[in-house]
Amino acid sequence: MHSFGYRANALLTYALTILALMCTIASLSDNFNFPSPSAEIQVLNFNWFQKQPDGNDEVSFTMNITADLQSLFTWNTKQLFIFVAAEYETPQNSLNQVSLWDAIIPAKEHAKFWFQIANKYRFTDQGSNLRGKEFNLTLHWHVMPKTGKMLADKLVMSGFRLPEEYR
């Protein structure tokens, strides 16, 4: 007859094999989800646009963020990490990204929202490069699954311009 240790080992091996198979199927099932998120960001007003004592430009503005990210949730989604970034070019860098606001969405019920909010983080540029500068606001999201790889994507909204003069 088989010993207790041998039977426990066989049972544990079988259970871990089934668990690994279920995790693989859960991860692969996300490949059949074709989400269609939508979002819109509007800049309502510039609260201030100033040159700091160290010579850097700093901007604060109020924006409306409207989004429907419910299609990103599947039964394998744990949460979404979202953030809004300002993206612009300068003579020194072809792409500058400054994170302005972020949030964690824990459930599908919270994935359809409207916020009117000022930027949570400083929009600062090294130097005096922001006057009259065109920039994009980009909504980035990272889908954090219960099992499998993390997915990331974004929606870019263009056509924004900073003021010509400091306020």
DOGU-499655 format. One record per residue: residue in three letters; x, y negated, z negated of N, C-alpha, C in turn. Coordinates in Angstrom, 1 decimal, always signed. Each point is the difference from the previous one (the first is absolute). Example, Ala and Ser with C-alpha at 12.3 -4.5 7.8 and 13.67 -1.06 7.14 Angstrom:
<lumfis>
(lumfi 'Ala',(+13.2,+5.7,-7.8),(-0.9,-1.2,+0.0),(+0.9,-1.2,+0.0))
(lumfi 'Ser',(-0.4,-1.1,+0.7),(+0.9,-1.1,+0.0),(-0.8,-1.1,-0.8))
</lumfis>
This chain:
<lumfis>
(lumfi 'Met',(+0.8,+1.2,+0.0),(-0.8,-1.2,+0.0),(+0.9,-1.2,+0.0))
(lumfi 'His',(-0.5,-1.2,+0.5),(+0.7,-1.2,+0.0),(+0.0,-0.7,-1.3))
(lumfi 'Ser',(+1.1,-0.7,-0.3),(+0.1,-0.7,-1.3),(-0.8,-1.3,+0.1))
(lumfi 'Phe',(-0.3,-0.6,-1.2),(-0.7,-1.3,-0.1),(+0.8,-1.1,+0.7))
(lumfi 'Gly',(+1.3,+0.0,-0.1),(+0.8,-1.1,+0.7),(-0.1,+0.1,+1.5))
(lumfi 'Tyr',(+0.0,+1.3,+0.5),(-0.2,+0.2,+1.5),(-1.3,-0.5,+0.4))
(lumfi 'Arg',(-1.1,+0.3,-0.7),(-1.4,-0.4,+0.4),(-0.1,-1.5,-0.1))
(lumfi 'Ala',(+0.5,-0.7,-1.1),(+0.0,-1.4,-0.1),(+0.7,-0.7,+1.2))
(lumfi 'Asn',(+1.2,+0.5,+0.3),(+0.7,-0.5,+1.2),(-0.7,+0.1,+1.3))
(lumfi 'Ala',(-0.7,+1.1,+0.2),(-0.8,+0.2,+1.2),(-1.1,-1.0,+0.1))
(lumfi 'Leu',(-0.7,-0.2,-1.2),(-1.2,-0.9,+0.0),(+0.5,-1.4,+0.2))
(lumfi 'Leu',(+1.1,-0.4,-0.7),(+0.5,-1.4,+0.2),(+0.4,-0.3,+1.4))
(lumfi 'Thr',(+0.7,+1.0,+0.6),(+0.4,-0.2,+1.4),(-1.2,-0.1,+1.0))
(lumfi 'Tyr',(-1.0,+0.8,-0.2),(-1.2,-0.1,+0.8),(-0.7,-1.3,-0.2))
(lumfi 'Ala',(-0.1,-0.5,-1.2),(-0.7,-1.3,-0.3),(+0.8,-1.1,+0.6))
(lumfi 'Leu',(+1.3,+0.0,-0.1),(+0.8,-1.1,+0.6),(+0.0,+0.0,+1.5))
(lumfi 'Thr',(-0.1,+1.2,+0.6),(-0.1,+0.1,+1.5),(-1.4,-0.6,+0.4))
(lumfi 'Ile',(-1.0,+0.3,-0.7),(-1.4,-0.5,+0.4),(+0.0,-1.5,-0.2))
(lumfi 'Leu',(+0.6,-0.5,-1.1),(+0.1,-1.5,-0.2),(+0.8,-0.7,+1.1))
(lumfi 'Ala',(+1.1,+0.6,+0.4),(+0.8,-0.6,+1.1),(-0.8,+0.0,+1.3))
(lumfi 'Leu',(-0.7,+1.1,+0.2),(-0.8,+0.0,+1.3),(-1.1,-1.0,-0.1))
(lumfi 'Met',(-0.7,-0.2,-1.1),(-1.0,-1.0,-0.1),(+0.5,-1.4,+0.2))
(lumfi 'Cys',(+1.2,-0.3,-0.6),(+0.6,-1.3,+0.1),(+0.4,-0.3,+1.5))
(lumfi 'Thr',(+0.5,+1.0,+0.7),(+0.4,-0.1,+1.4),(-1.3,-0.3,+0.8))
(lumfi 'Ile',(-1.1,+0.7,-0.2),(-1.2,-0.2,+0.7),(-0.5,-1.4,-0.3))
(lumfi 'Ala',(+0.0,-0.5,-1.2),(-0.5,-1.3,-0.4),(+0.9,-1.1,+0.8))
(lumfi 'Ser',(+1.3,+0.2,+0.0),(+0.8,-1.0,+0.6),(-0.2,+0.0,+1.6))
(lumfi 'Leu',(-0.2,+1.2,+0.6),(-0.2,+0.0,+1.4),(-1.4,-0.5,+0.4))
(lumfi 'Ser',(-1.0,+0.1,-0.9),(-1.3,-0.5,+0.3),(+0.0,-1.5,+0.2))
(lumfi 'Asp',(+0.9,-0.7,-0.6),(+0.1,-1.5,+0.3),(+0.3,-0.3,+1.4))
(lumfi 'Asn',(+0.6,+0.9,+0.8),(+0.3,-0.3,+1.4),(-1.3,-0.1,+0.8))
(lumfi 'Phe',(-1.1,+0.5,-0.5),(-1.2,-0.1,+0.8),(-0.9,-1.2,-0.4))
(lumfi 'Asn',(+0.5,-0.8,-0.9),(-0.7,-1.2,-0.4),(+0.5,-1.2,+0.9))
(lumfi 'Phe',(-0.9,-0.6,+0.7),(+0.3,-1.2,+0.8),(-0.6,-1.2,-0.5))
(lumfi 'Pro',(+0.6,-0.7,-1.0),(-0.6,-1.1,-0.7),(-0.1,-1.2,+1.0))
(lumfi 'Ser',(-1.0,-0.9,-0.4),(-0.2,-1.2,+0.8),(-0.2,-1.2,-1.0))
(lumfi 'Pro',(+1.1,-0.4,-0.7),(-0.1,-1.1,-1.0),(-0.2,-1.3,+0.7))
(lumfi 'Ser',(-0.6,-0.9,-0.7),(-0.2,-1.4,+0.6),(+0.4,-1.0,-1.1))
(lumfi 'Ala',(+0.5,-1.1,+0.4),(+0.4,-1.1,-1.0),(+0.0,-1.3,+0.7))
(lumfi 'Glu',(-0.2,-1.0,-0.8),(+0.2,-1.4,+0.5),(+0.5,-0.9,-1.1))
(lumfi 'Ile',(+1.0,-0.8,+0.3),(+0.5,-0.9,-1.0),(-0.1,-1.4,+0.6))
(lumfi 'Gln',(-0.5,-0.9,-0.8),(-0.1,-1.4,+0.3),(+0.7,-0.9,-1.0))
(lumfi 'Val',(+0.8,-1.0,+0.5),(+0.6,-0.9,-0.9),(-0.9,-1.2,-0.2))
(lumfi 'Leu',(-0.5,-0.2,-1.2),(-1.0,-1.0,-0.3),(+0.7,-1.4,-0.2))
(lumfi 'Asn',(+1.0,-0.1,-0.8),(+0.7,-1.2,-0.2),(+1.4,+0.2,-0.6))
(lumfi 'Phe',(+0.9,-1.0,+0.2),(+1.3,+0.1,-0.5),(+0.0,-0.8,-1.4))
(lumfi 'Asn',(+0.3,+0.8,-1.0),(+0.0,-0.6,-1.4),(+1.2,-1.0,-0.1))
(lumfi 'Trp',(+1.2,+0.5,+0.4),(+1.1,-0.9,+0.0),(+1.0,+0.6,+1.0))
(lumfi 'Phe',(+0.8,-0.9,+0.5),(+1.1,+0.3,+0.9),(+1.1,-1.0,-0.3))
(lumfi 'Gln',(+1.1,+0.6,-0.7),(+1.0,-0.9,-0.5),(+1.4,+0.5,+0.2))
(lumfi 'Lys',(+0.9,-0.9,-0.1),(+1.4,+0.4,+0.0),(+0.5,+0.0,-1.4))
(lumfi 'Gln',(+0.5,+1.2,-0.4),(+0.5,+0.2,-1.4),(+1.3,-0.8,-0.2))
(lumfi 'Pro',(+0.4,-0.2,-1.2),(+1.3,-0.7,-0.3),(+1.2,+0.7,+0.6))
(lumfi 'Asp',(-0.1,+1.3,+0.2),(+1.2,+0.7,+0.6),(+0.0,+0.0,+1.5))
(lumfi 'Gly',(-1.0,-0.7,+0.6),(-0.1,-0.2,+1.5),(-0.8,+1.0,+0.7))
(lumfi 'Asn',(-0.6,+1.0,-0.7),(-0.9,+1.0,+0.6),(-1.4,-0.5,+0.1))
(lumfi 'Asp',(-0.7,+0.4,+1.1),(-1.4,-0.3,+0.1),(-0.9,+0.9,-0.7))
(lumfi 'Glu',(-1.1,-0.4,-0.6),(-0.9,+0.8,-0.7),(-1.5,-0.4,+0.4))
(lumfi 'Val',(-0.8,+1.0,+0.2),(-1.4,-0.2,+0.4),(-0.9,+0.8,-0.9))
(lumfi 'Ser',(-1.1,-0.6,-0.3),(-1.1,+0.7,-0.7),(-1.3,-0.4,+0.8))
(lumfi 'Phe',(-0.8,+1.0,+0.3),(-1.3,-0.2,+0.7),(-1.0,+1.0,-0.5))
(lumfi 'Thr',(-1.3,-0.4,+0.3),(-1.1,+0.8,-0.4),(-0.5,+0.7,+1.3))
(lumfi 'Met',(-0.3,+1.3,-0.2),(-0.5,+0.8,+1.2),(-1.2,+0.8,-0.4))
(lumfi 'Asn',(-0.8,+0.3,+1.1),(-1.0,+1.0,-0.1),(+0.5,+1.3,+0.6))
(lumfi 'Ile',(-0.2,+1.1,-0.8),(+0.4,+1.3,+0.5),(-1.3,+0.8,+0.0))
(lumfi 'Thr',(-0.4,+0.5,+1.2),(-1.1,+0.8,+0.2),(+0.4,+1.3,+0.6))
(lumfi 'Ala',(-0.3,+1.1,-0.6),(+0.5,+1.3,+0.6),(-1.0,+1.1,-0.3))
(lumfi 'Asp',(+0.0,+1.0,+1.0),(-0.7,+1.2,-0.2),(+1.0,+1.1,+0.3))
(lumfi 'Leu',(+0.5,+0.6,-1.1),(+1.0,+1.1,+0.1),(-0.5,+1.3,-0.4))
(lumfi 'Gln',(-1.3,+0.2,+0.0),(-0.6,+1.2,-0.5),(+0.3,+1.2,+0.9))
(lumfi 'Ser',(+0.2,-0.2,+1.3),(+0.3,+1.1,+0.9),(+1.4,+0.6,-0.3))
(lumfi 'Leu',(+0.9,-0.7,-0.8),(+1.3,+0.5,-0.3),(-0.1,+1.1,-1.1))
(lumfi 'Phe',(-1.1,+0.1,-0.7),(-0.2,+1.0,-1.0),(-0.5,+1.3,+0.5))
(lumfi 'Thr',(+0.7,+1.1,-0.4),(-0.5,+1.3,+0.3),(+0.0,+0.7,-1.4))
(lumfi 'Trp',(-0.4,+1.3,+0.1),(+0.0,+0.7,-1.3),(+1.4,+0.3,-0.5))
(lumfi 'Asn',(+1.1,-0.3,+0.8),(+1.3,+0.2,-0.5),(+0.7,-1.4,-0.4))
(lumfi 'Thr',(-0.8,-1.1,+0.0),(+0.6,-1.3,-0.3),(-0.1,-0.3,-1.5))
(lumfi 'Lys',(+1.1,-0.3,-0.6),(+0.1,-0.3,-1.4),(-0.4,-1.5,-0.2))
(lumfi 'Gln',(+0.7,-0.9,+0.8),(-0.2,-1.4,-0.1),(+0.7,-0.7,+1.2))
(lumfi 'Leu',(-0.3,-1.3,+0.1),(+0.6,-0.8,+1.1),(+0.8,-1.1,-0.7))
(lumfi 'Phe',(+1.2,-0.3,+0.5),(+0.7,-1.2,-0.4),(+0.0,-0.9,+1.1))
(lumfi 'Ile',(-0.5,-1.2,-0.2),(-0.2,-1.0,+1.1),(+0.8,-1.3,-0.4))
(lumfi 'Phe',(+0.5,-0.6,+1.1),(+0.6,-1.3,-0.3),(-0.1,-0.9,+1.3))
(lumfi 'Val',(+0.0,-1.3,-0.3),(+0.0,-1.0,+1.1),(+1.4,-0.6,+0.1))
(lumfi 'Ala',(+0.5,-0.1,+1.2),(+1.4,-0.6,+0.1),(-0.1,-1.1,+1.1))
(lumfi 'Ala',(+0.7,-1.0,-0.2),(+0.2,-1.1,+1.0),(+1.3,+0.4,+0.8))
(lumfi 'Glu',(-0.2,+0.0,+1.3),(+1.2,+0.4,+0.9),(+0.2,-1.2,+0.9))
(lumfi 'Tyr',(+1.3,-0.3,+0.2),(+0.4,-1.1,+0.8),(+1.4,+0.1,+0.4))
(lumfi 'Glu',(+0.4,-0.8,+1.0),(+1.4,+0.0,+0.5),(+0.7,-1.2,-0.4))
(lumfi 'Thr',(+1.3,+0.1,-0.2),(+0.9,-1.2,-0.2),(+1.2,+0.2,+0.8))
(lumfi 'Pro',(+0.9,-1.0,+0.2),(+1.2,+0.1,+0.8),(+0.9,+1.1,-0.6))
(lumfi 'Gln',(+0.0,+0.2,-1.3),(+0.9,+1.0,-0.6),(-0.5,+1.4,+0.1))
(lumfi 'Asn',(-1.4,+0.2,+0.0),(-0.6,+1.3,+0.0),(-1.1,+0.1,+1.0))
(lumfi 'Ser',(+0.0,+1.1,+0.7),(-1.1,+0.2,+1.0),(-1.3,+0.4,-0.7))
(lumfi 'Leu',(+0.0,+0.5,-1.2),(-1.2,+0.4,-0.8),(+0.3,-0.3,-1.5))
(lumfi 'Asn',(-0.9,-0.9,-0.5),(+0.0,-0.2,-1.4),(-1.4,+0.4,-0.5))
(lumfi 'Gln',(+0.0,+0.8,-1.1),(-1.2,+0.5,-0.6),(+0.0,-0.5,-1.5))
(lumfi 'Val',(-1.1,-0.6,-0.4),(-0.2,-0.4,-1.3),(-1.3,+0.5,-0.6))
(lumfi 'Ser',(+0.1,+0.8,-1.0),(-1.3,+0.6,-0.6),(-0.7,-1.1,-0.7))
(lumfi 'Leu',(-1.3,-0.2,+0.2),(-0.8,-1.0,-0.6),(-1.0,+0.5,-1.0))
(lumfi 'Trp',(-0.5,+1.2,+0.2),(-1.0,+0.5,-0.9),(+0.0,+1.6,+0.2))
(lumfi 'Asp',(-0.3,+0.7,-1.1),(-0.2,+1.4,+0.1),(-1.0,+0.5,-1.0))
(lumfi 'Ala',(-0.4,+1.3,+0.3),(-1.0,+0.6,-0.9),(+0.0,+1.5,+0.2))
(lumfi 'Ile',(-0.5,+0.7,-1.0),(-0.2,+1.5,+0.1),(-1.5,+0.3,+0.0))
(lumfi 'Ile',(-0.4,+0.7,+1.0),(-1.4,+0.4,+0.2),(-0.1,+1.5,-0.5))
(lumfi 'Pro',(-0.7,+0.2,-1.1),(+0.0,+1.4,-0.5),(-1.1,+0.9,+0.5))
(lumfi 'Ala',(-1.0,-0.6,+0.7),(-1.1,+0.9,+0.5),(-0.6,-0.6,+1.2))
(lumfi 'Lys',(-0.7,+0.8,+0.7),(-0.7,-0.5,+1.3),(-1.0,-1.1,-0.3))
(lumfi 'Glu',(-0.7,+0.1,-1.2),(-1.0,-1.0,-0.3),(+0.6,-1.4,-0.1))
(lumfi 'His',(+1.3,-0.1,-0.3),(+0.6,-1.3,-0.1),(+0.8,-0.5,+1.3))
(lumfi 'Ala',(-0.2,+0.8,+1.0),(+0.8,-0.2,+1.3),(-0.7,-1.0,+0.9))
(lumfi 'Lys',(-1.1,-0.5,-0.3),(-0.7,-1.0,+0.8),(-0.1,-1.2,-0.9))
(lumfi 'Phe',(+0.7,-1.1,+0.3),(+0.1,-1.2,-0.9),(+0.2,-1.3,+0.7))
(lumfi 'Trp',(-0.2,-1.1,-0.8),(+0.1,-1.3,+0.4),(+0.7,-0.8,-1.1))
(lumfi 'Phe',(+1.1,-0.6,+0.2),(+0.7,-0.8,-1.0),(+0.3,-1.4,+0.5))
(lumfi 'Gln',(-0.2,-1.0,-0.9),(+0.5,-1.3,+0.3),(+1.1,-0.2,-1.1))
(lumfi 'Ile',(+1.2,-0.1,+0.5),(+1.1,+0.0,-1.0),(+1.2,-0.8,+0.5))
(lumfi 'Ala',(+0.8,-0.6,-0.9),(+1.2,-0.6,+0.4),(+1.1,+1.1,+0.0))
(lumfi 'Asn',(+1.1,-0.3,+0.8),(+1.0,+1.0,+0.0),(+0.6,+0.3,-1.4))
(lumfi 'Lys',(+0.1,+1.3,-0.3),(+0.4,+0.5,-1.3),(+1.5,-0.2,-0.2))
(lumfi 'Tyr',(+0.7,+0.1,+1.1),(+1.5,-0.1,-0.1),(+0.4,-1.2,+0.8))
(lumfi 'Arg',(+1.2,-0.6,-0.4),(+0.5,-1.2,+0.7),(+0.3,+0.2,+1.5))
(lumfi 'Phe',(-0.4,-0.9,+0.8),(+0.3,+0.0,+1.4),(+1.1,-1.0,+0.1))
(lumfi 'Thr',(+1.3,+0.5,+0.0),(+1.2,-0.8,+0.0),(+0.9,+0.4,+1.1))
(lumfi 'Asp',(+0.6,-1.0,+0.6),(+1.0,+0.2,+1.1),(+1.3,-0.6,-0.4))
(lumfi 'Gln',(+1.1,+0.7,+0.2),(+1.3,-0.6,-0.3),(+0.3,-1.0,+1.1))
(lumfi 'Gly',(+0.0,-1.3,-0.4),(+0.2,-1.1,+0.9),(-1.2,-0.7,+0.3))
(lumfi 'Ser',(+0.0,-0.9,+0.9),(-1.1,-0.9,+0.4),(-0.6,+0.5,+1.4))
(lumfi 'Asn',(-0.4,+1.3,+0.0),(-0.4,+0.5,+1.3),(-1.5,+0.2,+0.2))
(lumfi 'Leu',(-0.8,-0.4,-1.0),(-1.4,+0.3,+0.1),(-0.9,-1.1,+0.5))
(lumfi 'Arg',(+0.5,-1.3,+0.1),(-0.8,-1.1,+0.5),(-0.5,+0.3,+1.4))
(lumfi 'Gly',(-1.3,+0.0,+0.2),(-0.6,+0.2,+1.4),(+0.2,+1.4,+0.5))
(lumfi 'Lys',(+0.4,+1.0,-0.8),(+0.4,+1.3,+0.4),(-1.3,+0.8,+0.3))
(lumfi 'Glu',(+0.0,+0.8,+1.1),(-1.1,+0.9,+0.2),(+0.3,+1.3,-0.7))
(lumfi 'Phe',(-1.1,+0.6,-0.6),(+0.2,+1.3,-0.7),(-1.2,+0.9,+0.2))
(lumfi 'Asn',(+0.3,+1.3,-0.2),(-1.1,+1.0,+0.0),(-0.3,+0.4,-1.5))
(lumfi 'Leu',(-1.2,+0.4,-0.2),(-0.4,+0.6,-1.3),(-0.3,+1.5,+0.4))
(lumfi 'Thr',(+0.7,+0.9,-0.7),(-0.2,+1.4,+0.3),(-0.4,+0.7,-1.2))
(lumfi 'Leu',(-1.1,+0.8,+0.1),(-0.5,+0.9,-1.0),(+0.6,+1.3,+0.2))
(lumfi 'His',(+0.9,+0.4,-1.0),(+0.6,+1.3,+0.0),(-0.7,+1.0,-0.9))
(lumfi 'Trp',(-0.1,+1.2,+0.3),(-0.5,+1.0,-1.0),(+0.8,+1.3,+0.0))
(lumfi 'His',(+0.1,+0.6,-1.1),(+0.7,+1.3,-0.2),(-1.1,+0.9,-0.6))
(lumfi 'Val',(-0.3,+1.1,+0.7),(-0.9,+1.0,-0.5),(+0.8,+1.0,-0.8))
(lumfi 'Met',(-0.3,+0.1,-1.3),(+0.7,+0.9,-0.9),(-0.9,+1.2,-0.2))
(lumfi 'Pro',(+0.4,+1.2,+0.6),(-0.8,+1.2,-0.1),(+0.2,+0.7,-1.3))
(lumfi 'Lys',(-0.9,+1.0,-0.2),(+0.1,+0.8,-1.2),(+1.1,+1.0,+0.3))
(lumfi 'Thr',(+0.1,+0.4,+1.3),(+1.1,+0.9,+0.4),(+0.4,-0.3,+1.4))
(lumfi 'Gly',(+1.2,+0.1,+0.4),(+0.5,-0.3,+1.3),(+0.7,-1.3,+0.1))
(lumfi 'Lys',(+0.2,-0.5,+1.3),(+0.8,-1.2,+0.2),(-0.8,-1.2,-0.1))
(lumfi 'Met',(+0.6,-1.1,-0.4),(-0.6,-1.3,-0.1),(-0.1,-0.6,+1.3))
(lumfi 'Leu',(-1.1,-0.6,+0.4),(-0.2,-0.6,+1.3),(+0.0,-1.6,-0.2))
(lumfi 'Ala',(+0.5,-0.7,+1.0),(+0.0,-1.5,-0.1),(-0.4,-0.5,+1.4))
(lumfi 'Asp',(-0.7,-1.2,-0.1),(-0.4,-0.7,+1.3),(-0.3,-1.4,-0.4))
(lumfi 'Lys',(-0.4,-0.8,+1.0),(-0.2,-1.4,-0.2),(-0.9,-0.6,+1.0))
(lumfi 'Leu',(-0.6,-1.2,-0.3),(-0.8,-0.8,+0.9),(+0.7,-1.4,+0.0))
(lumfi 'Val',(+0.3,-0.5,+1.2),(+0.6,-1.3,+0.1),(-1.0,-1.1,+0.4))
(lumfi 'Met',(+0.0,-1.1,-0.7),(-0.9,-1.1,+0.4),(+0.9,-1.2,+0.3))
(lumfi 'Ser',(+0.0,-0.5,+1.2),(+0.9,-1.1,+0.4),(-0.7,-1.3,+0.1))
(lumfi 'Gly',(+0.7,-1.0,+0.4),(-0.6,-1.3,+0.2),(+0.0,-1.0,-1.1))
(lumfi 'Phe',(+0.8,+0.2,-1.0),(+0.1,-0.9,-1.2),(+1.2,-0.9,+0.2))
(lumfi 'Arg',(-0.1,-1.2,-0.5),(+1.1,-1.0,+0.0),(+0.1,-0.8,-1.3))
(lumfi 'Leu',(+1.2,-0.1,-0.5),(+0.2,-0.8,-1.2),(+0.0,-1.5,+0.3))
(lumfi 'Pro',(-0.3,-0.8,-1.0),(+0.0,-1.5,+0.3),(+1.3,-0.5,+0.4))
(lumfi 'Glu',(+0.0,-1.2,+0.7),(+1.2,-0.6,+0.5),(+0.7,-0.8,-1.1))
(lumfi 'Glu',(-0.8,-0.4,-1.0),(+0.5,-0.9,-1.1),(-0.1,+0.7,-1.3))
(lumfi 'Tyr',(+0.9,-0.4,-1.0),(-0.1,+0.5,-1.3),(-1.2,-0.7,-0.7))
(lumfi 'Arg',(-0.6,+0.8,-0.9),(-1.2,-0.6,-0.8),(+0.3,+0.1,-1.5))
</lumfis>
